[in-house]
Amino acid sequence: GIHFGFFYLAEYLNLFIVAGVASLLFFGGWMPLHIPGWDAFNNVMDFIPSTLWFIFKAVALSFVIIWFKWTFPRLRIDQLLSLEWKYLLPINLANLVLMVIVVCYGLHF
């Protein structure tokens, strides 16, 4: 029983580490949420310490990952590969082409 418990503890620890790295790379890490034009809101957000921002973002991303894992059933490897090759790869390539067009033509907003 204890080995099984350590296995799940290590799995969720790994999940939180991945969420922390993803929050650092993609969600601004320790930086507070700022909305342009909302000066009062931005001033209130600046009072929250940066460590709490990082922990909140990592926990929120961990929640989303856990929610996704618990919502969908376990898939076989052939189902995962089919999903990857039939749907995710074409969407990924279309996204790549779209971003190249946006950057080349300066369509930033």
C-alpha positions, 0 to 999 in steps of 0.5 A: 500500500505505501509504495502505491501511495508514493507512486501517486504522490510522485505523480502529483508532485511531477504534475505540480512541477510541470504546472510551475514550469508552464506558469513561468514560461507561458503565464508570466510566473510571478508577475501580477495580472494587469489590464490596460486602462484599469489603473485602480485594479492594477494598483490593487494587484500590485499589493499581492506578493509575487510568490503568491502570484506564482503559487496561484498560477501553478495551482490553477494550472494544476487544477486544470490538468487534474480536471482534464485527467479526471474528466476523460477516460484512459485512452489506449495508445492507438487512440492517442496516436490516432488523435495526435496524427489525425487532429492535433498535428494538422491543427498545429501546422495550421497554427504555425502557418497562421503565426508565420503570416501574422508575424510576416505581415505585422498583423499584431494587435 
